[in-house]
Amino acid sequence: MFSDKETMVNSTQQIKVKQVHRTFSQEFKEHMNSWWVTKFVPSVYTVVFLVALPLNITAIIVFLVKVKKPAVVYLLNLAAADVLFVSILLFHIVYRFSGNNWLLGEGMCRFVTAMFFSSMRVSILLMTSISVDRFLALVYPVQSLPWRTVRQAWLVCCCIWVISLVSTVPILIRQLTRPFPDLNITTCYDVQDAELVERFHVYYYFPFYITLFYFLPLIITIFCYIGIVRSLRAPSMKGAQKRSRAVLLSVVVLCVFVLCFGPANVIWFMHFLQVYNQASNFLYIVYIISVSMSSVSCCLDPLIYYYASSEWQRHVYSLLGCKREQTQPVDPKDKMQESS
């Protein structure tokens, strides 16, 4: 009699599991195979790849010619992170255009996903480092000289790469692919185990991630550029060109932070809360779209190169066949600040 009850309970559970799977498959088919995910997102990635790759490779070549300034070290690493990111986009372009069907196996799925997130985190931390470097160069030009060296800049960049790579360990050690025979596809990272999300992501991983890789860098960046703007208003700060360049650099970096990385991080957190509450997975589609829009930051980064590096400016002028005019003699103090 006991075995009959147990068999009945198991059968009921199996029926419920099949119903849940059928419902999830239907939602997945409606949402993940929509025009937004299979056409719009890979199209955005394609445009970003075609625009950002040559710009950032050019930037790397320019910066490698003569790396003698701390700021150029950060810019060189930022360009390298962008090249890594847009190179990984090729896999996402094929994956999305194929109807979210991953054909390269579990190992490549883990590697591509880890490098995708790692390069984004490197970019955020490097932009924060650029903000701190500009703040020290303009607000404390003399006091910061012992700290603002090429060696120290390389040390900071190495730490950023290590931290970002270590943060992807949870991605590398778990299975990310999931086959859907009824849909004839295999997903990569798009389908997560709800129990794992509840136990690990919501309580441990995501609070650490969003604090270290978004909110803390955002607060530091805002603080630095408030200090920069205040210093630019000081009577001792001369040179309209220097002021405008610093202000535009501040605007570009803050726009990249808030507009490119902000929505993706907030929506990702909301999605994990939905998974925790067993809600619809529609918000994940919004997250995929917001991530594709955040990739536009790779196209905006060359503006950071332009306004933060005199070498990049001279190279751009030379490519356009223009000669940059020197309207006034360079003050020694301005030259020291330009060494940023």
QUIQUITA-V590501 format. One record per pair of residues at least 24 apart in sequence whose C-alpha atoms are under 7 Angstrom apart, sorted by the first residue. I is the first residue (numbers start at 1). GAP is how many residues later the second one is. If there is no record, write none. Layout:
I_GAP / I_GAP
//
This chain:
31_251 / 31_254 / 32_253 / 33_66 / 37_59 / 38_58 / 38_59 / 38_61 / 39_58 / 41_248 / 41_251 / 42_51 / 42_54 / 42_55 / 44_248 / 45_44 / 45_48 / 45_247 / 46_47 / 48_247 / 48_248 / 48_251 / 49_37 / 51_248 / 52_246 / 52_247 / 53_30 / 53_33 / 55_247 / 56_26 / 56_27 / 57_26 / 62_250 / 68_82 / 69_81 / 69_270 / 69_271 / 70_78 / 70_79 / 70_80 / 70_83 / 70_270 / 71_59 / 71_62 / 71_269 / 72_237 / 73_77 / 73_80 / 73_81 / 74_52 / 74_56 / 74_79 / 74_83 / 75_230 / 78_45 / 78_48 / 81_38 / 81_41 / 81_42 / 82_216 / 84_35 / 85_31 / 85_34 / 88_24 / 88_28 / 100_87 / 101_84 / 101_85 / 101_86 / 102_84 / 102_85 / 102_86 / 106_70 / 106_71 / 109_67 / 109_68 / 109_79 / 110_61 / 110_62 / 110_66 / 111_61 / 114_54 / 114_57 / 114_58 / 118_46 / 118_47 / 118_50 / 121_43 / 121_92 / 122_38 / 122_39 / 122_42 / 124_89 / 125_35 / 125_88 / 125_92 / 127_126 / 128_89 / 128_92 / 128_93 / 131_90 / 131_93 / 131_94 / 132_92 / 134_206 / 135_89 / 135_90 / 135_92 / 135_93 / 137_200 / 137_203 / 138_90 / 138_199 / 139_89 / 139_92 / 141_196 / 194_81 / 194_82 / 197_75 / 197_79 / 198_78 / 202_70 / 218_39 / 225_25 / 245_62 / 249_55 / 249_58 / 249_59 / 252_52 / 256_41 / 260_33 / 260_34 / 260_37 / 261_33 / 263_27 / 264_26 / 264_27
//
